Amino acid sequence: MKIVAREIPPRAAWALEQAGVHPLLARLFAARGVAAKDELDDGLARLLPPAGMKGTTEAAVLLADAMAQNKKLCIVADYDCDGATACAVAVRGLRLLGTQNVSYLVPDRVVDGYGLTPPIAQRVKDSGADVLITVDNGIASVDGVRVARELGLQVLVTDHHLPAAELPQADVIVNPNQPGCTFESKSIAGVGVMFYVLLALRAELRARGVFTADKQPKLDALLPLVALGTVADVVKLDANNRRLVAQGLKRVRAGAMPPGMAALFAVAARQPAKASAFDFGFALGPRLNAAGRLADMTLGIECLLTDDAGRADELARTLDGINRERKTIEGEMREQALMIVEELFDESEEPPPAITVFDPDFHEGVVGIVASRLKDKLHRPTFVFAASGAEGKEHELKGSGRSIPGFHLRDALDLVAKRHPGVLLRFGGHAMAAGCTIGEEHIDTFEQAFAQVAHEWLDAATLQRRLEADGALDKQYRRADLVDTLHAEVWGQGFAPPVFCEEVQVLSQRLVGEKHLSLKLKHQGEPVDGIWFGHTEPLPSTVKIAFRLDADEWQGQRRVRFLIEAAEV
């Protein structure tokens, strides 16, 4: 592990500080590319305009016409947290704007697989719908869209995934990553795209005289859901995404959120008044995702849609229980996966440039999480496969992959597909996360082909684990109130949470709970507590560490402690 201090542009840091930004925050923001205070303005007026996203105007006209004709709309959602929140935003938003007939359908991960497939299109038609709207999927659903159109459905695709060479022949496509779209925030999540469609629809309805500017429905009530889906999908938090998340957090902290979100905070023992992006990513998001992994994401969507607090509480408890089950399955799979990986190379050797793991007993709903854990441990692009549980598809393996900086996973799959036609039945995704389906007989071919691409694309520097940190923490900032100040900001993918690094003395260390290292440290001549979760190896007496600031409470007193992220030994 190499801990590397981020460069801090001195001019930008000085400009931010002069503009009234706290000196520590000025330094942190400057290191993340913020050059002026106005970039930190999270006001709704600073959001990128909807008209800049290709297809939003056409989508607004299609939906406004459908509403005028009282057509039936059906949302086809994805089964992850982004898909669930996008579906809830679509249903709630369309109802707010006056839609009388809107329903939704979410495919089953095992039975249906991902996206709008021809059978799903048929089910939408059979439901009596006139218009099919995809959220967080659809850009790769060429056959599904074709069948939907043949059945007489109008099709609006809203998605954010990278398109393939062939686009679906939908009536309208809204996707910032489609050819010809100049929308600056290419990293917007699926829920964000749907929110933008609703903003455009409201403008269209206003232009048609359905309501006036001063009496139009307030779509900002949807922002907590937009924020949750954006963080949970681990998209890059560019300036526009940070504004969406900040706006959602403000409402959550004020108690203005759907009952289902409040119930999820309660079962996760988190306080909405102190809500952070961390809560979305590590408390609420996993509980919603668990439904899509092990059960039916309808549970998650219903939790977000209900306005009945009792029903919300019941659903949140169910989701919490499913998440506990997910953790158990994940733990067992992770152990098994590590055993398989350990057989691939000796302890004295470097791991291969890419990792592929398959076991017949793996659960397909959890392969993505396990891939992520292996990637974190080995710092290698990783795919984990499980046998399909779908009837008649027992011969297929479903894989989920996670990558490291410098290795574009979807592009790698594309190259594997070109070199080995017929091996990949389906694939799609992003740079850092992707999925694919292969025939079981092709697992060895895939493993070799994937490793070959990694061998060609990755050099030694990229394969060395690096942790970017924010340099030393001045002891004057080692305060509980500053912990709160830091937690209140929006951090996440592409706008990394503050991690400081410097040499400290280890005064004492002991294991707690058999798997965590509790530390007494000397930091700049003063004692401070530290804890390294999930780490058991002892540290030398003097060591360079990377750490986050945290505060715990003991006998009514709040004390700062260091959460250790890494050590350079």
FIGURO-46809 format. One record per residue (C-alpha): x, y, z; residue in one letter. Coordinates in steps of 0.02 Angstrom, whole numbers, plus 50000, padded with zeros to 5 digits. Layout:
// residues N
XYZa ...
END
This chain:
// residues 569
500005000050000m 500665016949948k 499865032050033i 500005047249922v 499555064949974a 498425074349854r 499065090049775e 498235105549844i 498235120049719p 498765134349834p 497875147949734r 496215138849736a 496365135249923a 496805153349959w 495355159849850a 494105148549939l 494755153750110e 494665172150063q 492875169350007a 492415163550183g 492615144650169v 493325136350325h 495225134350302p 495165115450318l 493705113850198l 494555126050078a 496055114550071r 494985098950047l 493895106749911f 495385113849817a 496195096549814a 494585089949733r 494585102549593g 493495116349665v 494225133149612a 492915145749667a 491595147249803k 490145148349680d 490515130249629e 489975125649806l 488285134149786d 487035119849801d 485495130449762g 484205122849646l 484445137349527a 486225131149496r 485635114249431l 485995111149247l 484415115149146p 483355100249088p 483325106448908a 485185102748898g 484865084048911m 484455076748741k 482705069648731g 481935078248883t 480895090348778t 480235076148668e 479915065448822a 478935079648901a 477835081348746v 477535062448737l 477035061748921l 475975077648916a 475035070848765d 474785054148853a 474105063049006m 472925073548900a 472255057448821q 472175048548990n 473315034848928k 473945021549048k 475795022849091l 476875008649154c 478625010649227i 479874996549201v 481194998249336a 482864990349375d 483034979849533y 484394989849621d 484275005249732c 484475017349586d 483085008149493g 481955007749647a 482155026249686t 481975030649501a 480355020749496c 479705029249655a 480185046349585v 479305042349421a 477695036349503v 477635049949636r 478155063549512g 476915058649377l 475515058149505r 476035075149573l 475925082049396l 474175075149372g 474375057949292t 472855047249330q 473475030349272n 475245025349317v 475865008249373s 477554999749379y 478364982949350l 480064977449411v 480904962149333p 481444947949444d 483344946449448r 483304927449434v 481804924249322v 481834939249206d 483614945749212g 484094963749183y 483184976549078g 481694977348962l 481604960148882t 480274954348757p 479314944648892p 479294960149003i 478634970548856a 477234957748836q 476804958849022r 476704977849010v 475524976148861k 474474963148952d 474304975149100s 473304986848987g 474655000248975a 474825011848825d 476525019448864v 478055010248930l 479365020449023i 481015012649073t 482015019549220v 483845015249248d 483805002949103n 483295001548922g 484775008448824i 485354990648786a 483594983348766s 483544983048577v 482434967448565d 481324972348711g 480964989648638v 480654982148465r 479364969948535v 478534983548640a 478334994548485r 477664979748384e 476374977248520l 475794995148495g 476595002748649l 477415019748649q 479135018048726v 480115031048824l 481845025148877v 482645034449023t 484355027649068d 486145032649109h 487125017049059h 488345017448914l 487495013248748p 488084999648631a 488355002348444a 486494999348411e 485215010148499l 483455003848535p 482115010948420q 481125019248557a 479945033948529d 481095044348638v 482755040848725i 483365051448871v 485145046748918n 486575059048941p 487765045948872n 486865043548706q 487695050548549p 487375068948522g 486935073248702c 487915088248767t 487295087348947f 488815090849055e 488415078649197s 488755062049110k 488805053749280s 487015057349330i 486135041949401a 484565034049328g 483505042449464v 484255059349415g 483805056649232v 481995052949279m 481955068249391f 482535078849243y 481165071449134v 479885076849265l 480615094449270l 480425095349080a 478655088349090l 478155101349218r 478825115049103a 477835107648958e 476225106849060l 476525124749118r 476715130148936a 475055121448897r 474195131249035g 473865116049145v 474535126149291f 475425142649322t 477185145349385a 476565150649558d 475365135849575k 476385121849496q 476735105949594p 478345106249694k 479475092449630l 480785096249762d 479855083949876a 480655070449767l 482445076049803l 482735064549955p 482395049749839l 483515057149703v 484915059449830a 484745041749897l 484795033649725g 486245044649668t 487345040049816v 486845021749820a 487285019449635d 489055025649670v 489055037449521v 490355051249514k 489825065749622l 490145079849499d 489515097249540a 487745093749477n 487595077249569n 488265085149728r 486905098449716r 485565085149697l 486235075649847v 486455091449953a 484665096749917q 484015079449962g 485015079150123l 484355096250176k 482575089850164r 482975073650254v 483795083050398r 482245093850410a 481165078150420g 480405080950247a 480485063850164m 479335049350118p 478805038550266p 479775023850193g 481425033250202m 481065038450381a 480685020250424a 482315014450344l 483265027150449f 482395020150603a 482795001650569v 484595006350530a 484705016050696a 485235031850605r 484675049550644q 483875058850497p 484285075650580a 486135071350558k 485955062450392a 487465061150279s 487865053650110a 488665039450209f 486945034750279d 486245033550103f 487695022850042g 487935011250190f 486285010750286a 484775014150174l 485485008750006g 486004990950060p 484304987650138r 483414992249977l 484674982949870n 484454967249975a 482654965649912a 483254965449731g 484644953149772r 483704940149873l 481834943449857a 480784955449754d 481204973849731m 479334977349734t 479554977149924l 480834991249912g 479815001549790i 478224999549894e 479205005350047c 479675021249953l 477935023949881l 476825021450032t 476195036650127d 475605025650271d 476875026450414a 476325009550485g 476495001050317r 478175009550289a 478795003150458d 478224985350418e 479094985550248l 480684993250318a 480774979350449r 480554966350313t 481944974350210l 483064974850364d 482784956250390g 483194952350208i 484774962750224n 485324952450375r 485084936750271e 486074944850130r 487514948350249k 487574930050304t 487574923550124i 488854936550073e 490014931850216g 489974913450172e 490234917049986m 491654928950022r 492574915750124e 492314902749988q 492854915049852a 494444919249949l 494864900849964m 494654898749776i 495734914049741v 497104908349860e 497324892949752e 497694903749601l 499374909949665f 500624907549806d 500704919849950e 502424925249893s 501754929449719e 500804944349653e 498984940549610p 498594938349424p 498104954349332p 496254949749339a 495224938049447i 493774926849393t 492884916149523v 491454903749504f 490684891349623d 489084881349589p 488424885849763d 488584904749742f 486984915249748h 486794926049594e 486034940349693g 487624943249793v 489004940949662v 489224959749640g 489554962849825i 490784948349833v 491674954649676a 491824971649760s 492574964049919r 493844953849820l 494304968949714k 494594979049873d 495674965449950k 496734961049797l 496674977349697h 496274968049537r 494814968849414p 493684954949475t 492214944949408f 491184933149515v 489974921049432f 488494911049495a 487354898749407a 485724906149346s 484224901449450g 483014904549306a 482024889849241e 482764883049081g 484354893449100k 485294882449222e 486714881249096h 487014900149104e 488164909149225l 487814926749282k 489334937149323g 489584953749408s 491224963149397g 492094977249489r 493634986449430s 495084997349486i 495565014649422p 496335013649250g 495374998349189f 493715001349098h 492694985849136l 491334987649005r 492624991148869d 493574975748926a 492004965148907l 491734972648735d 493484967148683l 493214949648755v 491584948548655a 492464953748493k 493914941548518r 492804927048571h 491134928248479p 489754918348564g 490564917748735v 489634932848806l 487764930648787l 487424947948862r 488444961548943f 488354979748995g 488824992249128g 490085005849168h 491955008449187a 492025002349368m 490564990149374a 489844978849241a 488894962649219g 488804948549093c 488014931649058t 488994917048985i 488694898548952g 489424887649090e 490534878748963e 491394895448924h 491974899949100i 493784894849067d 493804904348902t 493114919748988f 494384918649129e 495844917549008q 495164931148891a 494794943049035f 496524940249110a 497314943248939q 496464960148919v 497014964949095a 498794959349056h 498804970648901e 497994985848982w 498704986249158l 500484990849204d 501394988649369a 501005006349427a 499135003849400t 499174987149490l 500014994549643q 498724999049773r 498745017749803r 497735027749926l 497565046249896e 497505056150057a 497405074250111d 499065075950199g 499305079550384a 497915085550497l 498395100750600d 498025096550782k 496955112250799q 495685103650686y 495605087950793r 493935093250866r 492215085450878a 491345100750803d 492455099250648l 491975080950632v 490165087050617d 490685100450492t 491535087450382l 490085074950396h 488835088250343a 489675090250171e 489295079250021v 490685066649992w 490705051049887g 491275043549722q 492375055849628g 492325068049775f 493175057349904a 492835058950090p 494275067150183p 495655055050229v 497195062250315f 498915054350321c 500455056350427e 501675047150538e 501075043150714v 501715033550864q 500775018150920v 500725018551111l 499665002751131s 498574991251028q 497364977051062r 496064966750971l 494234970251007v 492824958850950g 494184947250880e 494274956550715k 494584975150751h 496184983650805l 495964996550944s 497415008850958l 498115022251073k 499095034150963l 500185049450986k 499735062450854h 500825078050848q 501345075151027g 499585072251094e 498625056051132p 497135050851025v 496125034851009d 496075025250847g 495185010050779i 495484999750623w 493914989750583f 494174972750505g 496054972950533h 496984961450652t 498834962950607e 499824973150737p 500654989450684l 502464994650716p 502825007550850s 503005021450721t 501965020650563v 501215031250424k 499335029550429i 497865035650327a 496365039950435f 494655047950439r 494055059250578l 492665052650687d 491895056350856a 491195044150983d 490235047851142e 490755041551314w 489875046651475q 489095061551389g 490755067551319q 491145067551133r 492915062951090r 493835062950926v 494545046650865r 495435041250707f 494645028250594l 496145019850512i 495965016450327e 497705010250286a 499505009550345a 501105010450246e 502184996450315v 
END
